[in-house]
């Protein structure tokens, strides 16, 4: 399955039974607006965690009837994050969404040993981009969590993304390990690392995998660039998953698409037993809804095994 846009993802989510999603520090208007749309679409049954009075007041202001949904009162953002994660650890929720709480305490709660939400893999972020003029969603990892991942951590980052994309129906996504040059050069260590990643992942991944690297961005996504440079690539300029070398590269790439190409970015944190919806407060309502829809499709397909 290949998704043309986020509308395709939302429609796929609507075909599934709604999932239970705990919302940590849900006392936030923007978060409640996104959750309301997801509820209206019939894709989630939220469990609200946070300041119960504020949640009720904000929901009332926006005409969001939440009487049929559970609300767990929390005295602090840290407590809200812990309760939301605990609900997932007890299989009462199949996804967790970050509300008005910073990312660090949110992720720390999920990582607590007693909750058993860890899988043995590191947490990593996958972004999905809907770009005007492009006929399919583009995915990128990791521009949001790991600052300077080691080689083994990068391998886990790729495996996290491959497993997640498999859960949403994208079997064997065309994968490019990005660098500034397609040649393996000792003076550019990232190219050496990319080549090694490709070699090891081809052997170790449980399914067939079409993966190449090192590849600069133009050769990964542009058939014209390949023709112009006379380079043969089995990806043929159609990469669907881009693996960036550093968080800086991913951060710049994502913001360039958002602000210059007017694209929309959704994102999920992987590596836990359930998908984590970790949007920024500056993200649009469309981006928040798309992130929820991605989590719904993945969680309803199977218990997250990344």
C-alpha positions in Angstrom: 0.0 0.0 0.0 1.2 3.5 -0.8 -0.4 6.6 0.5 -0.8 9.6 -1.8 -1.6 12.0 1.0 -2.8 12.3 4.6 -6.4 11.9 3.5 -5.5 8.4 2.4 -4.1 7.7 5.8 -7.2 9.1 7.5 -9.5 7.0 5.3 -7.5 3.9 6.1 -7.8 4.7 9.8 -11.6 5.1 9.4 -11.8 1.5 8.1 -10.5 0.2 11.4 -12.1 0.0 14.8 -11.3 3.1 16.9 -8.4 2.7 19.2 -8.1 3.8 22.8 -5.6 6.7 23.1 -4.4 8.2 26.3 -3.7 11.9 26.1 -1.1 13.2 28.6 -1.7 16.7 29.9 -4.9 17.0 27.8 -5.7 20.4 29.2 -4.7 22.2 26.0 -7.1 23.7 23.4 -5.1 22.8 20.3 -4.7 19.2 21.4 -8.4 18.9 22.3 -9.3 20.3 18.9 -7.3 17.6 17.1 -8.7 14.9 19.3 -12.2 16.2 18.7 -11.8 15.8 15.0 -10.4 12.3 15.4 -13.4 11.4 17.6 -15.8 12.9 15.0 -14.1 10.7 12.4 -14.5 7.7 14.6 -10.9 6.7 14.7 -10.1 7.2 18.5 -11.7 6.8 21.9 -9.6 9.2 24.0 -8.7 8.8 27.7 -7.9 12.3 29.0 -5.2 12.7 31.6 -4.5 16.1 33.3 -6.2 18.9 35.0 -9.8 17.5 35.0 -11.4 20.9 35.5 -9.5 22.6 32.7 -10.1 19.7 30.4 -13.9 20.0 31.0 -13.8 23.8 30.6 -11.9 23.8 27.4 -14.0 21.0 25.9 -17.1 23.0 26.8 -15.8 26.1 25.1 -15.3 24.2 21.9 -18.5 22.2 22.0 -16.7 18.9 22.5 -18.9 16.5 24.5 -16.6 14.4 26.5 -19.0 12.9 29.0 -18.6 9.4 27.7 -14.8 9.4 27.9 -12.7 8.7 30.9 -10.8 11.5 32.6 -7.9 10.9 35.0 -7.0 13.9 37.1 -3.3 14.6 37.5 -1.7 17.2 39.8 1.3 17.8 37.4 2.4 17.3 33.9 4.9 14.6 35.0 2.0 12.8 36.8 -0.1 13.1 33.7 2.6 11.6 31.5 3.0 8.7 33.9 -0.7 7.9 34.2 -1.0 8.1 30.4 1.9 5.7 30.0 0.6 3.4 32.7 -2.7 3.1 30.9 -0.8 1.8 27.8 1.3 -0.5 29.9 -2.0 -2.1 31.3 -3.3 -2.4 27.7 -6.1 0.1 28.4 -4.7 2.4 25.7 -3.1 1.5 22.4 -1.4 4.8 21.7 -0.2 7.7 23.8 -0.5 11.4 22.7 1.6 14.2 24.2 -0.5 17.1 25.3 0.6 20.2 27.2 3.8 18.6 28.6 7.4 18.9 27.5 8.8 16.0 25.5 11.4 15.1 28.1 9.1 14.2 30.9 6.7 12.6 28.5 9.3 10.2 27.1 10.8 9.6 30.6 7.4 8.4 31.7 7.2 5.9 28.9 10.7 4.7 29.6 10.1 3.8 33.2 11.1 0.3 33.8 8.1 -0.7 35.8 5.7 0.1 33.0 7.3 -2.4 30.6 6.7 -0.3 27.5 10.3 -0.6 26.2 11.1 -3.1 23.5 14.9 -3.2 23.6 15.2 -0.7 20.7 16.0 3.0 21.2 13.2 5.5 20.7 13.3 7.3 17.3 11.2 9.7 15.4 9.7 9.1 11.9 8.3 12.0 10.0 5.7 11.8 7.2 5.5 14.6 4.7 2.7 15.6 2.4 4.4 17.8 -0.2 2.5 19.9 -2.8 3.2 18.5 -6.3 4.4 15.1 -5.0 2.1 12.1 -5.6 3.0 10.1 -2.5 3.9 10.7 1.2 7.6 10.8 1.9 9.0 9.5 5.2 12.2 10.6 7.0 14.0 9.4 10.1 15.4 10.6 12.6 15.1 14.3 12.8 13.5 14.6 16.2 14.9 12.4 18.9 18.5 11.1 18.6 21.2 13.8 18.5 24.3 11.8 17.6 23.3 8.2 17.2 26.0 5.5 17.0 26.2 3.0 14.2 24.2 0.4 16.1 21.6 3.0 17.1 21.3 4.1 13.5 20.6 0.5 12.6 17.8 0.4 15.2 16.4 3.7 13.9 16.1 2.2 10.4 14.6 -1.0 11.8 12.1 1.0 13.8 10.9 2.8 10.7 10.8 -0.3 8.5 8.7 -2.1 11.1 6.4 0.8 11.5 5.9 1.3 7.7 5.2 -2.4 7.5 2.4 -2.0 10.1 0.7 0.8 8.1 0.8 -1.4 5.0 4.0 -0.2 3.3 5.9 -3.4 2.7 9.5 -3.1 1.6 9.7 0.7 1.4 12.3 2.1 -1.0 15.0 3.2 1.5 17.9 5.6 1.0 20.7 6.2 3.5 21.5 9.9 2.9 24.9 11.5 2.7 26.5 14.4 0.8 28.1 12.0 -1.8 27.3 8.7 -3.4 30.9 7.6 -3.3 32.3 5.9 -0.2 35.1 8.3 0.9 37.3 8.0 3.9 37.3 11.8 4.2 33.5 11.6 4.6 32.9 9.1 7.4 29.1 9.3 6.9 29.5 7.7 3.5 31.4 4.8 5.0 28.8 4.4 7.7 26.0 4.5 5.1 27.6 1.8 3.0 28.1 -0.4 6.1 24.5 0.1 7.2 23.2 -1.0 3.8 25.4 -4.1 3.8 24.4 -5.2 7.3 20.7 -4.4 7.0 20.4 -6.4 3.7 21.7 -9.4 5.6 19.9 -9.0 8.9 16.5 -7.7 8.0 13.9 -10.4 8.1 12.3 -9.5 4.8 13.6 -8.5 1.4 14.8 -4.9 1.4 15.5 -2.4 -1.3 18.0 -0.1 0.4 20.8 2.0 -1.0 23.4 4.3 0.4 25.3 6.5 0.5 23.1 8.7 -1.6 22.7 12.4 -1.7 19.2 13.7 -1.6 18.9 14.5 -5.3 19.8 11.0 -6.4 17.5 9.5 -3.9 14.4 11.4 -5.0 15.0 12.6 -8.6 15.2 10.3 -11.6 16.3 13.3 -13.7 19.3 13.8 -11.4 20.3 10.2 -11.9 20.0 10.5 -15.7 22.0 13.7 -15.7 24.8 12.2 -13.6 24.7 8.9 -15.4 24.2 7.0 -12.2 22.4 3.7 -11.9 20.1 3.2 -8.9 17.6 0.5 -8.2 15.6 3.1 -6.3 15.3 5.0 -9.5 14.8 8.3 -7.8 11.7 7.1 -5.9 12.9 6.7 -2.4 10.1 6.5 0.1 12.1 6.5 3.4 15.0 8.8 3.8 17.5 8.1 6.6 19.3 11.3 7.6 22.8 11.2 9.2 22.2 13.6 12.0 19.3 15.3 13.9 20.4 18.6 12.4 20.1 17.3 8.9 16.6 16.0 9.7 15.5 19.1 11.5 16.6 21.4 8.6 15.1 19.0 6.0 11.7 18.9 7.8 11.5 22.7 8.3 12.6 23.4 4.8 9.7 21.3 3.5 7.2 22.9 5.9 8.2 26.5 5.4 9.6 26.6 1.8 7.7 23.9 0.1 4.5 24.5 2.2 4.3 20.8 3.1 2.7 19.3 6.1 4.6 17.1 8.5 3.2 14.5 10.8 5.3 12.4 13.2 5.4 9.4 15.4 7.9 8.3 18.0 8.8 4.6 17.6 10.6 2.1 19.9 7.9 1.6 22.5 5.2 -1.1 22.6 2.7 1.5 21.4 3.0 4.5 19.0 3.7 7.8 20.6 2.1 10.9 19.0 4.5 13.7 19.8 3.5 16.9 17.9 4.9 20.3 18.4 2.6 23.1 19.7 3.4 24.9 16.4 2.1 22.0 14.3 -1.1 22.6 12.4 -4.4 20.9 13.2 -3.9 18.9 10.0 -0.5 17.7 11.1 -1.8 16.7 14.5 -4.7 14.8 13.0 -2.4 13.1 10.4 -0.1 11.9 13.3 -3.1 10.5 15.2 -4.3 8.7 12.0 -0.8 7.1 11.5 -0.8 5.9 15.1 -4.3 4.5 14.6 -3.4 2.5 11.5 -0.2 1.1 13.1 -1.8 0.3 16.5 -4.9 -1.4 14.9 -2.7 -3.5 12.6 -0.8 -5.1 15.4 0.7 -4.4 18.8 3.7 -2.3 18.0 6.7 -4.6 17.9 9.4 -2.1 17.2 
